[in-house]
Amino acid sequence: VQLVESGGGLVQAGGSLRLSCAASGSTFSINAMGWYRQAPGKQRELVAAIRSGGGSTNYADSVKGRFTISRDNAKNTITLQMNSLKPEDTAVYYCYSGSTSGLSWGQGTQVTVSS
């Protein structure tokens, strides 16, 4: 599975951004997709995930109520809508997919929230 991310950038606190991730290749084997993020000097953390079967979602406590993950199965794409952004959301955001073949990662996209 190959993943290509888009979106990200610089926004002021309280603003919004949208990230997208398009999957290609053996997409039939994907059972979950989502986003991790990694801030400088910190470990990579799960932000949000969505399962292929049923579409159940889960979020990090720090983003609940502000971020929404969604999927478009026809386009093999997921989207992360990020609202009410805070400076602590600043990080490189990585799309991932989980399948029977293991994990795949996108190249990462920078999100910077200025105070």
C-alpha positions as CSV (number, residue, x, y, z in Angstrom):
1,V,0.0,0.0,0.0
2,Q,1.3,3.4,-0.9
3,L,0.0,6.5,0.9
4,V,0.1,10.1,-0.4
5,E,-0.8,12.9,2.0
6,S,-1.9,16.5,1.2
7,G,-2.9,19.5,3.3
8,G,-1.2,20.9,6.3
9,G,0.6,24.2,6.6
10,L,0.6,27.2,8.9
11,V,-2.5,28.5,10.7
12,Q,-3.2,30.7,13.7
13,A,-4.5,29.2,16.9
14,G,-8.3,28.7,16.7
15,G,-8.1,28.1,13.0
16,S,-8.7,25.0,10.9
17,L,-6.9,22.7,8.5
18,R,-7.7,19.6,6.6
19,L,-5.4,16.7,5.9
20,S,-6.1,14.1,3.2
21,C,-4.4,10.7,2.6
22,A,-4.9,8.7,-0.6
23,A,-4.1,5.0,-0.7
24,S,-3.1,3.0,-3.7
25,G,-1.9,-0.5,-4.4
26,S,-3.4,-3.4,-2.4
27,T,-6.1,-1.3,-0.8
28,F,-8.4,-4.3,-0.6
29,S,-6.3,-5.5,2.3
30,I,-6.6,-2.4,4.4
31,N,-8.5,-2.8,7.7
32,A,-7.7,0.5,9.3
33,M,-6.3,3.9,8.4
34,G,-5.5,6.9,10.5
35,W,-3.0,9.6,11.5
36,Y,-0.1,9.8,13.9
37,R,1.8,12.9,14.7
38,Q,5.2,13.6,16.1
39,A,6.3,16.9,17.6
40,P,10.0,17.8,18.0
41,G,11.5,15.9,20.9
42,K,8.4,13.8,21.5
43,Q,7.3,10.3,20.6
44,R,4.9,9.7,17.8
45,E,1.4,9.5,19.0
46,L,-1.9,8.3,17.5
47,V,-4.2,11.1,16.7
48,A,-7.2,9.4,15.0
49,A,-8.1,6.1,13.3
50,I,-10.9,4.7,11.3
51,R,-11.6,1.1,10.6
52,S,-12.6,-0.1,7.2
53,G,-15.3,-2.5,8.4
54,G,-18.1,-0.6,10.1
55,G,-16.2,2.7,10.1
56,S,-15.6,2.9,13.8
57,T,-13.3,5.7,14.9
58,N,-11.1,6.5,17.8
59,Y,-9.3,9.7,18.8
60,A,-6.6,10.8,21.2
61,D,-8.1,12.5,24.2
62,S,-6.3,15.7,23.3
63,V,-8.2,16.1,20.0
64,K,-11.6,14.8,20.9
65,G,-14.3,17.2,19.9
66,R,-11.9,19.2,17.7
67,F,-10.7,16.7,15.1
68,T,-12.9,14.5,12.8
69,I,-11.6,11.6,10.7
70,S,-13.7,10.4,7.8
71,R,-13.2,8.1,4.8
72,D,-14.2,7.8,1.2
73,N,-14.1,4.2,0.3
74,A,-14.6,4.7,-3.4
75,K,-11.5,6.9,-3.5
76,N,-9.5,5.0,-0.9
77,T,-9.0,8.3,0.9
78,I,-9.3,9.5,4.5
79,T,-9.6,13.0,5.7
80,L,-8.7,14.6,9.0
81,Q,-10.6,17.8,9.7
82,M,-8.9,19.8,12.4
83,N,-10.7,22.6,14.0
84,S,-9.9,24.9,17.0
85,L,-6.2,24.2,16.5
86,K,-3.9,24.9,19.3
87,P,-0.1,25.5,19.3
88,E,0.4,22.1,20.9
89,D,-1.1,20.5,17.8
90,T,2.1,21.6,15.9
91,A,3.8,18.4,14.6
92,V,4.5,16.4,11.5
93,Y,1.4,14.4,10.8
94,Y,1.8,10.9,9.3
95,C,-0.9,8.9,7.5
96,Y,-0.8,5.2,8.1
97,S,-2.7,2.1,7.0
98,G,-2.9,-1.3,8.6
99,S,-3.4,-4.4,6.5
100,T,-2.7,-8.0,6.5
101,S,0.7,-7.1,5.1
102,G,1.6,-4.8,8.0
103,L,1.8,-1.1,8.4
104,S,2.4,1.5,5.6
105,W,3.3,5.2,6.2
106,G,2.9,8.4,4.3
107,Q,5.8,10.8,3.9
108,G,4.5,13.2,6.6
109,T,3.1,16.7,6.4
110,Q,3.9,19.6,8.6
111,V,1.2,21.3,10.6
112,T,2.2,24.5,12.4
113,V,-0.1,26.4,14.7
114,S,1.0,29.9,15.8
115,S,-0.2,31.5,19.0
